[in-house]
Amino acid sequence: MSIRLTRIAVIGMVCHLFSAAQAEDVNRLSQTPLSAQAVAEQVYTAAHGGLVDNALSKRRGREVAVVVNRAPLAMRTQDRAPGVQTFDTYVNNAPQDPAIETLQMAILTSGKTKGTGVLFTRYADPGKGAVISMWLPALRKIRRINEPSHEDVWFGTNLTYGELVLRTPEDELHELLGEARVEECLAAMELQPWEKTRYTRHLPGPQCAHIGKPVYLLKSVTKFKNWWYDFHVSEIDKRTFALYKTVYYKDGEVIKTVYIDWQSLDQPDPRITYPRYIYAISHQDGKDSMVYVPRSTISLNVELSDDFWSEKTLQNYAR
Amino acid sequence: MTTQHRDYADAYARFVLRHRRAVIILLFASTLLALFFVNRVNLRNDPDSLLPLSNRYIATNLYSDLTYGMGNLMVWGLKVKQGDIYQPWFLDMVNDFYRDVSGLEYANPVNFVGLPSSKLRNLGITDSGSLDYRRLMPVNGLANEQPQRQQQIDYLRQGLEQHLVLEPLLVYYQDARGNKCELIGADGKISNASVRHVHQNCRAVGTFIIGDFSNELKDNHLQWIDQAKGVMEEYQARYGDRVEFTISGEPYFLASMVQELWDKGWLFGVSLLIILIVLWYEFRHWSCAVLPLLGVGMTIILTLGLMGYTQFRLTTMMALTPMLLLAIGIGHSMQITRRYMQELQKSGDHQQAAYTAIRYTVVPAALSIGTDLHGFFAISFIDISFYKAYAYFGIFGMSTLILTTTTLIPLLMITFPPKLHDRESGRGWELRLAKGITRLLTGPLKWLPVVSVIGIWLVSAYATELDRGFSALIAGEAGRSDPEIARIQDEFDIMPGVEKGIHYPRAAYKDHYLLGELLTGSGEVKAIADLEALSGMMPGVITANLVIRSKAGSLPPCGLDAWSETGQRVVGPERCFDSLEDPPQGIFNRAEVLNALSNFEDWLRGHPHIGFTASYVQFVKTLNMLLNAPEGESPVAHMNLYAIPTLPHMQQNAYAYRLPGEAEGYPDPDQTVQLYNGMLTTSAEAGELEAFVNTRTWDEGIVVGFVNTMDPKLTHQTIRDIQSYLQQHADDPGMQLLRIGVEAGEEIQIPAKGEKPAHTVVTGDSIPGKAAIGGFLGVTEATRDVAFKEWLNAPVATSLTVFLMTLIMFRSWMIASILISLCFITLMTQYGLGAYMTSIGEWSANLAFHVQVALSIAMGLGVDYGVYMVSRLREEMRANGEDWRLALESTLATTGSAILISMLVLLGSFIPLMNTELANLWSVSLYISEALIMDVFIALLVLPLMVNWLRPRFVFRAGLGNRGVRGTKEG
């Protein structure tokens, strides 16, 4: 019997797509020889830091951020369209309360969970766990849920919460394998004609613009025992520390590859980027997932008070 | 024999002698060719492929396997010998064991359940009052440091003890007296009281790991079972002093059966040795002992080669085929060898001896094989794959015996000539036997055999409860108020004392076997011992899959053509479904349906033979409890919320559901379950929900029941109870939207696999108006259905063909009637044997469908003896001037003694079949052996009396005695 009952808080993790920026002088860093550990830390900082006060992704016309999940190969049939979920997100990297590090909010805008909203409060005190408040529109009530674990799946995708949020450089042993250049286009979800719907017809194709960019090749071995992977090898932009490609290995076999297409937000500070898409494919069963955030949905440093990131907003958002 | 026949026989004998070398080379070359295909024999032992896929139970099982998987479940039981399961070393071991078994080839780790499984989550709250759903067992095992380690164990224990779904499935509790404690109350519901009682009075001493494997396993089962056993042995060696390990499951069972067959292959050598000794004793020359075996061996290789070439899916039951060929072939070999030696004795010329032997044996041999074939021919029409396999390969193998024994042996005798002995004129024991029986059958005690047979018949009739069966049949409509009488009438069960249902594990394996006792001192069969141990510990060891679908059906998903480039809906919601825009479709988005299923599950859990159930409804109920328990309070303290949120339920538990600011406002039940469905979809791993609900349409799902009995009577009762519940509640709210199981006339698409192309199965309707249930319970019931269809039909069909064959052969209605009547006596004793096995609960040998094949085969073989005896009696009557006493004595001395030896050889050849752990081979051998002993008894002691009393003209043909004598003497 297969029962996983309450992996509900992962809905809240949609917020974590938004954290793109670099905290240090990347030009200086790119000219200095770095240790493997230092590269790993820079990647972490690039993915988790914040150079904007707030950022939001909100439906604009027919453009909206989507998560697309496609079933494993063995389960795919012609009458099975990939699962699609649209969402809006709001990230506050500079709350006035010094005890709070970030406030993140996500609201699902389609399907059965339409109107479900999540407020994710991360505290400055690293010892204090994050709090997730979830608005359940059908029940018209808020429930608080504790933070998921590293291995929990993220939003029904084949990505884990650990990969996107929890994993720190200290959780792995790093080895710099060398430097190279991006040789191939970053893969994207390629749908069969019968799998396309109006929500997925405009999903981006493979991104080839990164070809030729210099990258670090970093091997990271997990410190967790009996873990779902043994190590992964990552291609990391030497200048921006953007993580383009991560290949996971278990027992000597490639089990998963994650591609991230980092794009500029056309800000004066070129370090402010965002993940246009994340595409992850599990090689053992062929399941793949893609998160796509259209550029037109993104706004930065919008005039919003901290009160906006509240349970009240969640309750009223869909009304 | 007619002149025409003699001419054919003569021509055939001359032809094969003229081309002796060519015939020998051709036969050896064919055998060599067949030998190359023997190792390709497709022995896979898959019960799903035994029965007709058009059977609704089987189709439902197939459908649930194809749609939801979980068709190859394994269970490992781990029970501590001292203390409880919350010991660090034990939990570490469980963690390692779980990792190792989920790493076995063909495993679907996502469908594994056990303490270390990621599915086992806390259903509690944190200190701050947030819902806590962390894994109960850390993903990387327990910490090494003591305080943290103990903390983790406490967390696991606490979490497990409040897990409504998985604790009853994964933890085995025992009270101080060693009795099992049940977490689910007698009403089928789990409540704070039922759980508290167990936690206070019982100790958790065992846990289980349930694993799912893919169908590819069936193609590589021997390699897989070595790995699976290797893991068990490793842990047994390390922890055997502290832990009892048990293992069971369909893949293990089936694979170990094939392995058992290979392991006990040496018994085949023992069988050959016995036959060799009997042949040598009979002929006192190695040529006469080895060449018959060589001939039969060639037939066996040719048959196995054909099996390998055709890639027919075979089961372990097919081990019977080479044995039967050996047994029957040796009989023919003895006939031809004896005739050859007699002719050699007369002429001293090997060429002449071979010619005469072939000429005068080929026709009776062909006729005899012809009657044997009818036993197989009749079962070839039965839509059960292994019946067909028996029939096809049995017919082929026996047909080759004409060449490999009757023809080849004399030809080889010319090359390897045997020496002559004085004993060819006859043995003393044969004459003594003939004289003794003749004295009995012509003296005042001649009634003794008849009375014995009548006695045996009456005992059999009594055991089978024939009287009760007939009484029920004649009770008519008036008696139908008694469900048992109605059942007997519906199933035409005239012998209710014989159980025709099947206990699959016991039909596969014996519980004890003699060879084990002799070789190792323990005759216990581990597969059964483990299964019985697990049955005592687990909620259930076989599954009942209830496929739930809507009557209305669902719309296909909208494609690109549903919307224009400008965003206008072109194909409306009445024709396609847009999951992001349209109201959710599918019955699993309706609270009243989920509630009806929940009530159904509660009823199932309250059934005495269903220990547990699992379904998507459990997900929804648990989520409902988690999300609606008052903030800051433990969800399991509100077990009353472990329910489907229908309006009455919400009104009954208003404190949890009432909408803020609205005195009588409650959430919309449908919207609530739709939200839960959406949340569960986005939080599950690939394939996790799909094991229980179709997330494409939300219009179908499955309820899996764990049945705690395999007793054929109780499994049938369980099926009837479920069907009865569904009939009674068919119009309940929610239920009226559902249909359960595959219905008649449905088309099931079976995808292509390997070289086998995709194909469609159309279901029939053997159970009109009743719900078809899948899982092993359904397979068991389907097997019972087939058994009820065939237990009379197959023998009747066989007897009809045998009757016609003997009628044509002897051109005598009376002879044909006598022979078939005597066959019916044997048949009745076989039913009596089945009744006896039923009465003692020996489910390895009740009259289940696999045993029924023995009825037809035994009838085909058994009539041989009658044919030989009648033919010889006629011959001897002619030879002895119509003197009955002399004719009878002479017949018994020759044919009678040969029949006795043939029977002994046949029984000897069954030694390998009777002495493995496999029950199916044992039971079929037992029924055939019983029938043959009975046949020999009747052929030697009753048939002559019948012939003498009824005086058929075929034997007693006045006025033709002298001509007959001459004819026979010439022969």
HADDOCK unambig.tbl for C-alpha pairs under 7 A between the chains (distance, minus, plus):
assign (segid A and resid 1 and name CA) (segid B and resid 111 and name CA) 6.67 0.50 0.50
assign (segid A and resid 1 and name CA) (segid B and resid 113 and name CA) 6.40 0.50 0.50
assign (segid A and resid 1 and name CA) (segid B and resid 614 and name CA) 6.71 0.50 0.50
assign (segid A and resid 2 and name CA) (segid B and resid 111 and name CA) 5.60 0.50 0.50
assign (segid A and resid 2 and name CA) (segid B and resid 113 and name CA) 6.66 0.50 0.50
assign (segid A and resid 2 and name CA) (segid B and resid 119 and name CA) 6.81 0.50 0.50
assign (segid A and resid 2 and name CA) (segid B and resid 688 and name CA) 5.95 0.50 0.50
assign (segid A and resid 2 and name CA) (segid B and resid 691 and name CA) 6.99 0.50 0.50
assign (segid A and resid 3 and name CA) (segid B and resid 119 and name CA) 5.48 0.50 0.50
assign (segid A and resid 3 and name CA) (segid B and resid 619 and name CA) 6.86 0.50 0.50
assign (segid A and resid 4 and name CA) (segid B and resid 119 and name CA) 4.48 0.50 0.50
assign (segid A and resid 4 and name CA) (segid B and resid 120 and name CA) 6.98 0.50 0.50
assign (segid A and resid 4 and name CA) (segid B and resid 684 and name CA) 6.77 0.50 0.50
assign (segid A and resid 5 and name CA) (segid B and resid 619 and name CA) 5.79 0.50 0.50
assign (segid A and resid 5 and name CA) (segid B and resid 622 and name CA) 6.84 0.50 0.50
assign (segid A and resid 5 and name CA) (segid B and resid 623 and name CA) 6.56 0.50 0.50
assign (segid A and resid 6 and name CA) (segid B and resid 133 and name CA) 6.20 0.50 0.50
assign (segid A and resid 6 and name CA) (segid B and resid 623 and name CA) 6.62 0.50 0.50
assign (segid A and resid 7 and name CA) (segid B and resid 683 and name CA) 5.03 0.50 0.50
assign (segid A and resid 8 and name CA) (segid B and resid 679 and name CA) 6.09 0.50 0.50
assign (segid A and resid 8 and name CA) (segid B and resid 680 and name CA) 6.97 0.50 0.50
assign (segid A and resid 8 and name CA) (segid B and resid 683 and name CA) 5.73 0.50 0.50
assign (segid A and resid 10 and name CA) (segid B and resid 683 and name CA) 6.50 0.50 0.50
assign (segid A and resid 71 and name CA) (segid B and resid 686 and name CA) 6.70 0.50 0.50
assign (segid A and resid 79 and name CA) (segid B and resid 556 and name CA) 6.71 0.50 0.50
assign (segid A and resid 79 and name CA) (segid B and resid 557 and name CA) 6.76 0.50 0.50
assign (segid A and resid 80 and name CA) (segid B and resid 696 and name CA) 5.96 0.50 0.50
assign (segid A and resid 110 and name CA) (segid B and resid 580 and name CA) 5.18 0.50 0.50
assign (segid A and resid 111 and name CA) (segid B and resid 579 and name CA) 5.96 0.50 0.50
assign (segid A and resid 111 and name CA) (segid B and resid 580 and name CA) 4.36 0.50 0.50
assign (segid A and resid 111 and name CA) (segid B and resid 581 and name CA) 6.75 0.50 0.50
assign (segid A and resid 112 and name CA) (segid B and resid 584 and name CA) 6.96 0.50 0.50
assign (segid A and resid 112 and name CA) (segid B and resid 674 and name CA) 5.63 0.50 0.50
assign (segid A and resid 112 and name CA) (segid B and resid 675 and name CA) 5.36 0.50 0.50
assign (segid A and resid 112 and name CA) (segid B and resid 678 and name CA) 5.15 0.50 0.50
assign (segid A and resid 113 and name CA) (segid B and resid 675 and name CA) 5.18 0.50 0.50
assign (segid A and resid 113 and name CA) (segid B and resid 678 and name CA) 5.26 0.50 0.50
assign (segid A and resid 113 and name CA) (segid B and resid 679 and name CA) 6.58 0.50 0.50
assign (segid A and resid 138 and name CA) (segid B and resid 667 and name CA) 6.04 0.50 0.50
assign (segid A and resid 138 and name CA) (segid B and resid 668 and name CA) 6.87 0.50 0.50
assign (segid A and resid 138 and name CA) (segid B and resid 671 and name CA) 5.82 0.50 0.50
assign (segid A and resid 138 and name CA) (segid B and resid 672 and name CA) 5.17 0.50 0.50
assign (segid A and resid 138 and name CA) (segid B and resid 675 and name CA) 6.72 0.50 0.50
assign (segid A and resid 139 and name CA) (segid B and resid 667 and name CA) 5.39 0.50 0.50
assign (segid A and resid 139 and name CA) (segid B and resid 672 and name CA) 6.52 0.50 0.50
assign (segid A and resid 140 and name CA) (segid B and resid 659 and name CA) 6.86 0.50 0.50
assign (segid A and resid 143 and name CA) (segid B and resid 627 and name CA) 6.76 0.50 0.50
assign (segid A and resid 144 and name CA) (segid B and resid 130 and name CA) 4.82 0.50 0.50
assign (segid A and resid 144 and name CA) (segid B and resid 131 and name CA) 6.23 0.50 0.50
assign (segid A and resid 145 and name CA) (segid B and resid 130 and name CA) 4.67 0.50 0.50
assign (segid A and resid 145 and name CA) (segid B and resid 131 and name CA) 4.51 0.50 0.50
assign (segid A and resid 145 and name CA) (segid B and resid 132 and name CA) 6.44 0.50 0.50
assign (segid A and resid 146 and name CA) (segid B and resid 130 and name CA) 5.67 0.50 0.50
assign (segid A and resid 146 and name CA) (segid B and resid 131 and name CA) 5.95 0.50 0.50
assign (segid A and resid 146 and name CA) (segid B and resid 132 and name CA) 5.63 0.50 0.50
assign (segid A and resid 148 and name CA) (segid B and resid 134 and name CA) 7.00 0.50 0.50
assign (segid A and resid 149 and name CA) (segid B and resid 134 and name CA) 6.95 0.50 0.50
assign (segid A and resid 153 and name CA) (segid B and resid 683 and name CA) 6.80 0.50 0.50
assign (segid A and resid 153 and name CA) (segid B and resid 685 and name CA) 6.65 0.50 0.50
assign (segid A and resid 155 and name CA) (segid B and resid 682 and name CA) 5.02 0.50 0.50
assign (segid A and resid 155 and name CA) (segid B and resid 683 and name CA) 5.60 0.50 0.50
assign (segid A and resid 156 and name CA) (segid B and resid 681 and name CA) 6.74 0.50 0.50
assign (segid A and resid 156 and name CA) (segid B and resid 682 and name CA) 4.23 0.50 0.50
assign (segid A and resid 156 and name CA) (segid B and resid 683 and name CA) 4.90 0.50 0.50
assign (segid A and resid 156 and name CA) (segid B and resid 684 and name CA) 5.68 0.50 0.50
assign (segid A and resid 156 and name CA) (segid B and resid 685 and name CA) 6.23 0.50 0.50
assign (segid A and resid 194 and name CA) (segid B and resid 559 and name CA) 6.62 0.50 0.50
assign (segid A and resid 196 and name CA) (segid B and resid 559 and name CA) 6.50 0.50 0.50
assign (segid A and resid 196 and name CA) (segid B and resid 560 and name CA) 6.18 0.50 0.50
assign (segid A and resid 197 and name CA) (segid B and resid 558 and name CA) 6.99 0.50 0.50
assign (segid A and resid 197 and name CA) (segid B and resid 559 and name CA) 5.28 0.50 0.50
assign (segid A and resid 197 and name CA) (segid B and resid 560 and name CA) 4.88 0.50 0.50
assign (segid A and resid 198 and name CA) (segid B and resid 560 and name CA) 5.76 0.50 0.50
assign (segid A and resid 198 and name CA) (segid B and resid 563 and name CA) 6.85 0.50 0.50
assign (segid A and resid 224 and name CA) (segid B and resid 140 and name CA) 6.53 0.50 0.50
assign (segid A and resid 225 and name CA) (segid B and resid 140 and name CA) 5.14 0.50 0.50
assign (segid A and resid 226 and name CA) (segid B and resid 140 and name CA) 5.19 0.50 0.50
assign (segid A and resid 227 and name CA) (segid B and resid 140 and name CA) 6.54 0.50 0.50
